[in-house]
Amino acid sequence: MSNAPAPRAAVFSVAPYVGGESKLPGIAQPLKLSSNEGAFGPPPGAIRAMADAAATMHRYPDGGSVALRQAIGDTFGLDPARIVCGNGSDEIITLLIQSYGGPGTELIMSAHGFSIYEIAGKLAGCTVKKAMETDLTTDVDAILGLVTPQTTQVFIANPNNPTGTMLKQADMRCLREHLRPDILLVIDAAYAEYVEHPDYDPGTALVEAGTNTVMTRTFSKIFGLGGARLGWGYAPEAIVDVLNRVRPPFPVNAFAAAGGIAALREPGWLEQGRAHNTQAKRRLSERLTQAGLRVYPSAANFILVDFTTSERAIAADEHLRGQGIIVRRVASYGLPHCLRITIGLDEECARVAAALAEFCHG
């Protein structure tokens, strides 16, 4: 018998999360389009604010993130008292799963949903169930068909990562109406700022309409603060109370809070990022389609490209890597025949398009 400490068996029920690669052997500055980071980097005002924050780093940050919550509320027209901030939206998601899940409960997600739901769910002891999708889009009926008396949580990424597809507000409202009131619906709207569809709501309406829905958001995408690890959730008062009880004393560091507040106040930043993304995504999708590839419609800041077989997807990825370009393989999401490509700057998208056209024609 070993004398070493024994971890819970659930720890070995999941593979460790692997983020997008950022380095290539022999290439000093590869083009990284593997992690859906904002095309323009962090706002200049956020950089200055984080530099200024260094002078008071001997002080603990505000554990309640009062100024940050007020800035978020001002920007999106939300009640700051119903906002909880965290070390990335992943932390908010994990805390929700730990608080409302556990052994004997079920968590439902879509077949190709964001992997952190499954990882955090299994680590908490939940049974994780995946609903089949229709055309790589969350299927409300399939979700509802998996509900049992043991179901306590449903997680929907909208838009979804890695497929880029989204549910319209009517579909999301239908899902909420047909779920039991005691089932927590979590809408992960990490890519909400990029969506331009007129029938889309990131979750605000459902949160404010009841007591059983939470919306999570992030500063890692359009606001360019992935390295700061800053996210937030908008929830009913009772769920906010739960999150404030289980969160760490200081979930958001002072650098991240300062950067987040400044990013929200950067004039025109959000609008510029959204407009660029829409145009660049359309042009890249058109060029790849012309090269003979299938590109799935995306409401986010990335596209999912279908290479028909896993072997061809791997070959295309190797071709890109040979030219110093890193994209994301998504075999771990059940899509081995696809690659996910982040929308970067115009010249970066042009490099990808040229490289994949060369691959298809070569």
N, C-alpha and C positions, 0 to 999 in steps of 0.2 A: 504493500500500500504506500502510495506517495505521501510525503509529508508537506507537499506544496499546497498553498491555498487553492481551492477549487472554485472556479467561476460558475455562475448559473449556466445550465445547458443551453438556454436561449441565446447566449452570446455566440454560440457556434452554429446557430440556425440561419445566419445571414453572412453573406460575403461583405467585406469592408467596402464602403463607398469609395469609388475611384473617380476623381475629378478629371476634367479635360487636361490633356497633356499640354505642356508649355515649352518643352525643350526637344531639340532634335540633335543627335550626335553630329558633330562637325559643322553645325550651322550656328553662327553667333546670334543672329536675330531672326528666328523663324517667324512666319506669319501665323499667329495664333487665332484660329476661328473655331475653337473647340468648346468654349465655355459660355457663349451667349453674353459676353461682356459688352458694355456700351461702346459704340463705335468711336466716340469722341473722347473717351477717357473721363476723368473726373472734371467737374466744372472748375474754372479758375478760382472762383470765390471759395469753393470747398477746400482747395489746396491751401489758400491763404489762411482760412479759418483754422485748419488743422495745425498749421505751422504756429499760429498765434497761441493755440491751446497748449503747446509744449511748455510754456512759461509757468503753468500752474499744474504740472503733472504730479507734484507732490501731494496734491489734494485728491481725495476720493471724488468720483463723479456723483451726480445726482441719481440715486438709485431709481427714482420714479420718473426720470427723463421728462420733467415737467415742461421745460422750454422746447424740447424736441416734439413732445406730443402736441403742444400748442401750435407749433409751426406746421405739423402734419395736418392738424385740424383746420388751420387757416387755409392751407393750400387746397385741400380736397373737400372743404365744407362739412367736416365731421366734428362730433363732440369729443374734445380731448379726453374727457373723463372715461370714454369707452375705448380708448386706445392703450395698448400695451406694447412696449418696445422691447426688442431682444437682440441677441447676438446672431443676426441673420434671421430671416423668417423660418429657417430650419429649426431654430430653438423654440419659437412659438409653436410650431407644428409638433415637435417632440413633447413639449410640456402638455399640450392638449391630449396627445395620445396617452401619456402617462397618467393624466388626471381622469380621463373618461374611459380608458381601456383597461387592460390587464387580463390575467388568466380567466378563462371562461367567457370572454367577450369576443365579438367579431368586428373587424374593420373591413369595409368594402372600398375598393378603388377600381379604376378602369384598367383594362389589360395592359396598356402601355403607359400607365400613369407614372409620375415622378417616383423614382425608386426609394426616396427617403421615407415615404409612407410605409412601405413594406418593411424597411429596415427598422424604423422606430417602432412599428407595430409589433413585430416579432420580438424585439428586445423587451418590450413591455409585457409580453406574454399573450398578446392577442392572436387570434386566428385571422389571418389575412386572406381575403377572398377577392379575386379579380374578375370583373365582369367583361364579357366580350364586347368589342367595339364594332361599330359599323362605319366602314370607310375610314378607319383610324380615328373615329370620333366617338366620344363617350356616348353610350347608348343608355338612355334613361330607363327604358323598360328592362334592359339587362341588369342594371344596378338594382332596380326594385325587385327583380326576380330572385336575387340572392339574399334578400333580407329575411332574417329569422328572429325569433324572440331574443337571441343572444347578440344581435347587432346593436352596437352602441354608437358607431361612428361611420360616416361616409366622407371620403376625401376626393375632391374633384379639382384638378388643375385646369384653370380656364383663363387664357388659352393653355393647352396641354403641352408639356415638355416630355418627350422629344418630337411629338407629331406636329405641333403648331396649330392643330385644329381647335375650334371653340364651340361652346354651346351658346345659343341665343338665350336671351333673358326668359322667353316664354318656356323654353325647355327646362331651364334651371328652376323656374317657379313651379313647373309641373313636378319636378323631382321633389322639391321641398314639400309640396302639398300632399304627396303620396307617401312620404316617409312618416313614420310614427313621430309624434311630438317629442318623445324622449330620445330620439336619435340625433346626435350632433352632426350637422352638415358643415364641413370645412371647405371653403372655396379659396384655393390657392391662386391668387391673381398676381403672380410675380411679373407677368408681362402685360398687365392691364394698360400701362401707359402707351403701348404701341398699337393698341386696337383702335380701328377707325370704323368698325361696323356700327350702324345706327341702332341695332337691336342688341346691344351688349351692355351689361352692367357687371362691374367687378365683384359684386356681392353686397354692396352698400344697402340696396333696397331690401334684401332679404334679412340682413342683420337688423335693420331698423323696424322690420315688420313683425318680429317675434322674439323668442327667447332661446332659440336653438340653432343659430347659424353664426359662423365666424368667417371673416375675410382676413386673409394674410397677404401682406405686400412686402416689397423689398426695395432697398436702395442700390442693389447690385447690378441692375440692368441699365435702364435709361439714365439713371443718375450717376453711373460710373463709379460706384463705391464698393465694388465686390471685395476688395482687400480690407475694407473697414469692418466688414461683417455687421451690417445694420439692417434690421427688418422690423416689421410691426404687424399687429393684429388689431382688428376692429370687431368688437364683440358686445353682446348684451351685458348689462351690469353684473349679473350673477356670475357670468363666465370670466369677466374681468377680475372679479374678486378672487376666483379660483386661481387664475394665472398669477396674480400678485402674491398669492400665498406660496406658490410652488416655484416661482422664478428665483434665480440667484439674487443676492442683495444688490449687486451692481452689474446687471446684464449688459449694459451699454457703456463702453469706455468713453472718456471725455473727448478723445480725438474723433471718434465716430459720431458722437452727438453734435460736435461743432461742425463737422463736415456735412452731416445730414441737414442741419438747419440752413447752412449756407447754400447747399445744393438746391434746396426747395426755393430759395430766394434768388437764384441766378436768373436774370431776365431772359426769357425766351428759350431757356435750355430745353425744357420738355418739348415744346412745340418744334424746335429745330431737330431734335432727335427723332421725333415721330415722323416728321416730313421726310427726312433723309431716309429713314428705314423703309418707308412705304415705296419711295422711288427706287432705291437701290435694290430692294428685294424683288420688285417687279422686273427690273432690268436683268438681274442675275437669273431669275427664274426663266425669263424668255430666252436667254442665251443657252441655258442648259437644256431647255426643251428643244431648241433648234438643233442641239447636238445629239438629240435622240434619247434624252433621259426623261424619266417621269419625275416631276416636281410636285409634291403635295401642296395644296393651298395652305398658307400659314398666316395666322393673325399676330404672330410674335416677331422677334428679331432674329429669326433663323429659318432655314428651310430644310425639309427632309427630302432627300433625293434617293430615288429607287433605282438600283442597278440590276434588278431582276434576280440575281443569285448572290449568295454570300461570297463566292469566289471572286466574282467581278467587283463587288464592293471592296473587298480586301485589296485587290489589284489596283483599283482606282485610288484607294487611300495610300498605298505604297507609292504610286505615281506622284501624288500630291506631296507626300513627304520628301520624295526625291527632289522636288523643286522648292523645298523649304516651307511647305504649307501644312499646317496641322488642322484637321477637322475632327469630328467625333464619330467613332464607330458606335453603333447602338445595338449590338448583338445582345447585350445584357438586358435590353428592353424587349427582347423578342423580335427584333427587326434586323437580323444579320445581313439582309440584302440591301440595307440602307446606310447612308451617311448623313449626319446632321451638320449643316454648315451655318455658322454665325454670319449675320450681315455686318460687314465691316465698312471701312471707308470705300469710296468709289474705286480707287486704284487697287485696293485689296480684293474687292469683288471681281474686278477685271482680271486680276491674276488667276483667281480660281476658275473663272469662266474659260480663260484661254487654256489653262492646264487641263481641265476636264474635256474641252473640245479636242485637244490634242490626244488625250487618252481614248476618247470614243472613235476618233478617226484613224488612230494608229494601230 
